[in-house]
Amino acid sequence: MGRFETYATDAMKLFIAFIPKLLLAIVVLILGLWLIKLVVKAFKRILETANMDVSLQNFLTGLVSVLLKALLLISVASMIGIATTSFVAILGAAGLAIGLALQGSLANFAGGVLILLFKPFKVGDFINAQGHAGTVHDIQIFNTILKTPDNKTIIIPNGPLSNSTIVNLTTEPQRRVDLSFGINYNNDIQKAKVIFSKIADSDARILKKPAPEFLVSDLAESAVNLEVRLWCNTNDYWNVFYDTKEKVKLAFDKEGITAPIPRRVFIQEK
């Protein structure tokens, strides 16, 4: 009985000594969770003020919340006497293993963060990247979704997308339409220029400033190559491109301006 009473007395002393640490740890945990909640809310307001993408806002606030809570739990565990050195080492090793296993996904994630932060394009832009062209349908953390003009869906990983050349065709309000035509040497260049001028003046979509340009680009073997440069609003680009080609062809036919016909020389073997 004497030994039992000794053990009971020692246990009671340890328990009494442990209670203040436990109560303090509980108080710290409650206050810490409350402070983390305030910090996360303030961080989210900062992101909203910066007009950051909603997807990135949610991800970053969630990431900050998890990291702060993990630090709080480690601190609370240390306060009640739990050794945290080995625990931190295990977490570090697990994080390294997960990072190596998800190396490609992490690269795509980092690329998604860069795209959402620096915004080289936005939803609705028409871009050309990674050998694909289409309208940006959605920007996700790991992938960017494109819709092609013929309604195909293209999924591009954000890792290589953020590290490659991106051509944004709709970021500027105006674009230049470049058209090339070939006419015979016996046709009148000035007459062709007048035709181009009339077509440009009659189309309200073609801007007067910058003014349309008419250039002789090349004196080829069998044709005089003409180049026309027109400016229009970005939304009108493709309509102006195709409509102007059709109008020029009809006007050329009406005015007797002909396109060159390639000459082929056949050598008869004897």
C-alpha positions in Angstrom: 0.0 0.0 0.0 2.8 2.4 0.8 4.2 2.1 -2.7 0.7 2.6 -4.2 0.2 5.7 -2.1 3.6 7.0 -3.3 2.6 6.5 -6.9 -0.7 8.1 -6.3 0.9 11.1 -4.6 3.4 11.6 -7.5 0.6 11.3 -10.1 -1.4 13.9 -8.2 1.5 16.3 -8.1 2.1 15.8 -11.9 -1.5 16.3 -12.6 -1.6 19.5 -10.5 1.5 20.7 -12.2 0.0 19.9 -15.6 -3.4 21.6 -15.1 -2.0 25.2 -15.4 -0.1 24.3 -18.6 -3.2 22.6 -20.1 -5.5 25.5 -19.2 -3.0 28.0 -20.6 -2.7 25.9 -23.8 -6.5 25.9 -24.2 -6.6 29.7 -23.7 -3.8 30.2 -26.2 -5.6 27.8 -28.7 -8.9 29.7 -28.4 -7.3 33.1 -28.7 -5.0 31.9 -31.5 -7.9 30.6 -33.6 -9.7 33.9 -33.1 -6.7 35.9 -34.1 -6.1 33.7 -37.2 -9.7 34.3 -38.2 -9.2 38.1 -38.0 -5.8 37.8 -39.9 -7.4 35.7 -42.7 -10.3 38.2 -43.1 -7.9 41.1 -43.3 -5.7 39.3 -45.8 -8.8 38.5 -47.9 -9.8 42.2 -47.9 -6.3 43.1 -49.1 -6.6 40.6 -52.0 -10.1 42.0 -52.9 -8.8 45.6 -52.9 -6.1 44.5 -55.3 -8.8 43.1 -57.6 -7.2 39.7 -57.6 -9.0 36.7 -59.2 -11.6 35.1 -57.0 -10.1 31.6 -57.4 -6.7 32.8 -56.3 -8.2 34.8 -53.4 -9.9 31.6 -52.1 -6.8 29.5 -52.5 -4.3 32.0 -50.9 -6.6 32.7 -47.9 -7.1 29.0 -47.4 -3.3 28.4 -47.6 -2.6 31.2 -45.1 -5.3 29.8 -42.7 -3.9 26.3 -42.8 -0.3 27.4 -42.3 -1.2 29.6 -39.3 -3.3 26.9 -37.7 -0.4 24.4 -38.1 2.0 26.8 -36.4 -0.6 27.4 -33.6 -1.0 23.7 -33.0 2.7 23.1 -32.8 3.0 26.0 -30.4 0.2 24.6 -28.2 1.7 21.1 -28.2 5.1 22.6 -27.1 3.4 24.4 -24.2 1.9 21.3 -22.7 5.3 19.5 -22.9 4.9 17.5 -26.2 8.2 17.3 -28.1 7.7 19.0 -31.4 11.1 18.6 -32.9 10.5 15.1 -34.3 7.0 16.1 -35.3 8.3 19.0 -37.4 10.9 16.8 -38.9 8.3 14.3 -39.9 6.2 17.0 -41.5 9.2 18.3 -43.4 10.0 14.9 -44.7 6.4 14.3 -45.7 6.3 17.7 -47.5 9.5 16.9 -49.4 8.1 13.5 -50.5 4.8 15.0 -51.6 6.6 17.8 -53.4 8.8 15.3 -55.4 5.8 13.2 -56.2 3.7 16.2 -57.4 6.5 18.1 -59.1 4.6 18.6 -62.3 1.4 19.5 -60.5 3.3 22.0 -58.4 4.8 23.6 -61.5 1.3 24.0 -63.0 0.1 25.4 -59.7 3.0 28.0 -59.6 2.2 28.8 -63.3 -1.5 29.3 -62.4 -0.6 31.7 -59.6 1.7 33.7 -61.9 -1.0 33.9 -64.6 -3.6 35.0 -62.1 -1.3 37.6 -60.5 0.2 39.2 -63.6 -2.8 38.6 -65.9 -1.2 38.3 -69.4 -4.7 37.4 -70.5 -8.2 37.2 -69.0 -11.3 35.2 -69.6 -12.7 36.2 -73.0 -9.4 37.0 -74.6 -8.3 35.2 -77.8 -4.8 34.0 -77.4 -2.2 31.9 -79.3 0.0 29.8 -77.1 1.6 26.4 -77.0 0.7 25.8 -80.6 -3.0 26.4 -79.9 -5.3 29.3 -80.6 -8.7 30.0 -78.9 -10.8 32.1 -76.6 -9.9 31.8 -72.9 -12.9 30.1 -71.3 -11.6 29.6 -67.8 -8.4 30.1 -65.8 -7.9 27.5 -63.2 -5.2 27.0 -60.7 -3.6 24.1 -62.6 -4.9 24.5 -66.2 -6.2 27.1 -68.6 -9.3 26.2 -70.7 -9.5 27.4 -74.3 -12.4 27.3 -76.7 -11.5 27.2 -80.4 -13.6 28.9 -83.1 -15.1 25.5 -84.1 -16.0 24.9 -80.5 -13.3 22.5 -79.4 -12.0 22.5 -75.9 -8.3 22.8 -75.3 -6.8 22.2 -71.8 -3.3 23.7 -71.4 -1.3 23.1 -68.2 -0.3 26.4 -66.6 3.3 25.4 -66.0 4.5 25.4 -69.6 1.9 28.1 -70.5 3.4 30.6 -68.0 6.9 29.9 -69.3 6.2 30.3 -73.0 5.4 33.0 -75.5 1.7 34.1 -75.4 0.2 36.1 -78.2 -2.9 38.0 -77.0 -4.9 39.0 -80.0 -7.6 40.9 -78.2 -5.9 42.8 -75.5 -5.6 46.0 -77.6 -8.8 47.8 -78.7 -7.7 48.1 -82.3 -5.9 45.8 -84.8 -4.4 46.2 -88.2 -5.8 44.0 -91.1 -3.1 43.1 -93.6 -4.3 41.9 -97.0 -2.3 40.9 -100.1 -3.4 40.8 -103.7 -1.7 40.1 -107.0 -2.5 41.7 -110.3 -1.2 41.4 -113.8 1.6 43.8 -115.1 -0.8 45.2 -117.7 -3.3 46.4 -115.1 -3.4 49.9 -113.8 -2.0 50.2 -110.2 -3.6 53.6 -109.7 -7.0 52.2 -110.6 -6.5 49.4 -108.1 -5.6 52.0 -105.5 -8.8 53.9 -106.2 -10.8 50.7 -105.8 -9.2 50.1 -102.4 -9.9 53.6 -101.3 -13.5 53.5 -102.2 -14.0 50.2 -100.4 -12.2 51.6 -97.3 -14.3 54.8 -97.3 -17.6 53.0 -97.7 -17.0 50.6 -94.7 -17.8 52.3 -91.4 -15.9 49.6 -89.6 -12.6 50.6 -91.2 -11.0 53.4 -89.2 -9.9 56.7 -90.8 -7.1 57.1 -88.2 -4.7 55.5 -88.7 -5.4 55.9 -92.4 -5.5 52.9 -94.7 -2.3 52.2 -96.6 -1.8 51.0 -100.2 1.6 49.6 -101.0 3.3 47.8 -103.8 5.0 45.0 -101.9 6.8 43.2 -104.7 7.4 43.1 -108.4 7.3 39.3 -108.9 8.0 37.3 -112.0 4.4 37.2 -113.2 2.5 39.6 -110.9 2.5 42.9 -109.2 1.9 42.2 -105.5 -0.1 44.8 -103.6 -0.5 45.1 -99.9 -3.3 46.8 -98.1 -3.2 47.8 -94.4 -6.5 48.7 -92.7 -7.2 49.5 -89.1 -10.4 48.5 -87.3 -11.7 47.7 -83.8 -10.6 44.3 -82.5 -14.1 42.9 -82.4 -14.5 43.7 -86.1 -11.2 42.2 -87.3 -12.3 38.9 -88.9 -15.5 40.4 -90.5 -13.4 43.2 -92.0 -10.7 40.7 -93.1 -13.1 38.4 -95.1 -15.6 41.1 -96.2 -12.8 43.3 -97.7 -11.4 40.3 -99.6 -14.8 39.6 -101.2 -15.4 43.3 -102.0 -12.0 43.6 -103.7 -12.6 40.5 -105.8 -16.0 41.7 -107.0 -14.7 45.2 -107.7 -11.7 43.8 -109.6 -14.0 41.7 -111.8 -16.2 44.7 -112.5 -13.3 47.0 -113.4 -11.4 44.4 -115.5 -8.4 44.0 -113.2 -7.2 40.4 -113.5 -5.1 38.2 -111.2 -2.0 36.6 -112.6 -2.1 33.1 -113.9 0.9 31.0 -113.2 2.8 30.0 -116.4 3.9 26.5 -116.8 6.4 25.5 -119.5 6.1 21.9 -120.7 9.2 20.4 -122.3 8.4 17.6 -124.7 11.0 14.8 -124.6 12.2 13.6 -127.9 
